[in-house]
Amino acid sequence: MVISGLSKSIQIAGGGVAGLTAAIQLKKAGFNPIIFEKEQKVGAGRHGDYEGLDNWIFSRNVPAFFKESGFHFSNITSYPIYRFNVHTQLDKPIIVQNNQPFFYMVKRGSGPNDLDYQLYRQCIEVGVRFEFGKKAPETCQIIATGTRKAAAFIRGINFKTNLKNQVHLLLGSQFAPKGYAYLIIIDGQGTLATAFKNPKNLESNPLQNCLEYFSEIGIKIRHGIWFGSRGSFSLPFGSIRSPYQIGEAGGFQDYLFGFGIRMSMMSGRAAALSILGNKKESEMILKELNRKRRLSFVNRIIYEQLSDKRMAGLAKKLSEKSNPLSILADAYTWNFKNILRWINMRYRYEVRPT
Ligand SMILES: Cc1cc2nc3c(=O)[nH]c(=O)nc-3n(C[C@H](O)[C@H](O)[C@H](O)COP(=O)(O)OP(=O)(O)OC[C@H]3O[C@@H](n4cnc5c(N)ncnc54)[C@H](O)[C@@H]3O)c2cc1C
């Protein structure tokens, strides 16, 4: 939709993926968005580390999804992942593979090939304005300032390596209590990270345990840049209205594994469509997002109840399936079984719907 003759200014707080998506949609429809980013550049809070664009939560595939969000995916350097190794404390490593990619890996940050920088470039190309190094004014109609309440913690290391491309997932309390750890090596660059809950109750250092485990199986990680971050599990299910809270600021995230990029972008699109007067489509996106969030909530509750032994068993089962991606997709499908689960479990989480 293009609104002619309008030079309407929209102020957006935060230049993450959510704010950038809202901005490009608004600009392409004739509005004049301006993004206030407190850092000196887009992607400054990231470290060039790899993150995965999940390919099972939503039915649209990743390139189509980016097009719908206003961006050219081909400009972003990405790596489809068809197989990965799963390690548990109780069994030998197994391989999970699929004929469709599980993820598209992208780098986060301000480097020329990074997701954040590429989305920023595409915003600049269509004329989105940016104010860097400034906290956003109170008057912003769109709030896209990222995580509010820390509930999940991430510790990691980025490093250079000669090892070949590979992806590993580590499960179990030693590597990541109530979470997961991963090692991604692509084109000589690696990210090892562990995402876990309740750092106060840790009996040992999960990142150190991961490093020692990999060292034992011959994957030595010597020098690198350490990083730490956090994620939220807030669950506001309000409607999309001004001031719009999008991305992680609005709780748009997968609560199982913390996938937030696509949900953040979709919430940015929903806010833009609402401002553009396309309330129906905006509400439809919100409905889809809220269903996925509810099911990710259910999946997290189930996941947190798994013992290390049961988790190892499930990973083994997944590796024996011909299409494990479809099993992951089933866990995010709004069907009778999953709706019942949601009804039974919705009050059992520490952060309740508001
Ligand atoms: C280590 C880590 C690994 C992750 N891995 C994955 C993954 O593999 N796959 C996945 O899908 N998701 C992953 N996520 C989650 C995903 O990165 C986030 O959900 C997503 O980036 C959220 O986007 P956002 O735009 O809401 O917020 P952000 O990307 O956090 O952007 C918010 C922006 O707002 C700016 N800002 C904050 N306050 C102000 C203010 N007052 N004024 C102006 N600017 C402000 C910040 O500087 C920042 O640039 C991961 C997150 C972390 C931390």
The ligand as an ORCA input file, in Angstrom:
! r2SCAN-3c Opt
* xyz 0 1
  C      23.406    -14.501     22.346
  C      22.046    -14.572     21.694
  C      21.777    -15.581     20.804
  C      20.535    -15.604     20.155
  N      20.324    -16.583     19.229
  C      19.218    -16.515     18.471
  C      19.040    -17.411     17.384
  O      19.875    -18.285     17.133
  N      17.922    -17.267     16.611
  C      16.979    -16.314     16.864
  O      15.981    -16.217     16.110
  N      17.110    -15.468     17.900
  C      18.204    -15.522     18.690
  N      18.358    -14.648     19.715
  C      17.276    -13.698     19.988
  C      17.287    -12.559     18.964
  O      18.613    -12.110     18.791
  C      16.393    -11.423     19.476
  O      15.122    -11.949     19.790
  C      16.204    -10.306     18.460
  O      17.435     -9.784     18.035
  C      15.368     -9.200     19.123
  O      15.290     -8.111     18.248
  P      14.809     -6.686     18.773
  O      14.812     -5.810     17.591
  O      13.577     -6.837     19.549
  O      15.900     -6.248     19.844
  P      17.449     -5.983     19.729
  O      18.048     -6.729     18.582
  O      17.986     -6.195     21.099
  O      17.541     -4.435     19.363
  C      17.178     -3.433     20.268
  C      17.931     -2.166     19.877
  O      17.424     -1.065     20.644
  C      18.509     -0.284     21.085
  N      18.046      0.427     22.284
  C      17.784     -0.101     23.497
  N      17.310      0.858     24.326
  C      17.261      2.008     23.604
  C      16.844      3.340     23.882
  N      16.371      3.701     25.089
  N      16.929      4.271     22.903
  C      17.405      3.946     21.666
  N      17.830      2.690     21.346
  C      17.735      1.734     22.298
  C      19.627     -1.295     21.345
  O      20.890     -0.654     21.305
  C      19.418     -2.265     20.176
  O      20.146     -1.879     19.035
  C      19.557    -14.626     20.434
  C      19.806    -13.621     21.375
  C      21.030    -13.587     22.006
  C      21.287    -12.492     23.001
*
